[in-house]
Amino acid sequence: MKLSRGMSLFLVAFGVWSWVIWPNFLRAIWKDPRSWDGGPTAFFTVHLVLIVASLAFGTVIGVLGVRGVRASRTLRK
């Protein structure tokens, strides 16, 4: 599969964006009183799973973008 340079850069930006947004969301959920009732609640657990999955997908997508950018550089030379 070949990615254009623009699409590769978009994927890298998406990966970076995921790592900027989701940790902030985790901090907000952590402070939310609905997250704790003597221990983690279902509210917290569901959001934690969402955050972990989103970071995993963001990482994979970002890595694909980096690989696409690197491949486009070698094609230009």
Secondary structure, 3 states (H helix, E strand, C coil): CCCCHHHHHHHHHHHHHHHHHHHHHHHHHHHCHHHECCCECHHHHHHHHHHHHHHHHHHHHHHHHHHHHHHHHHHHC
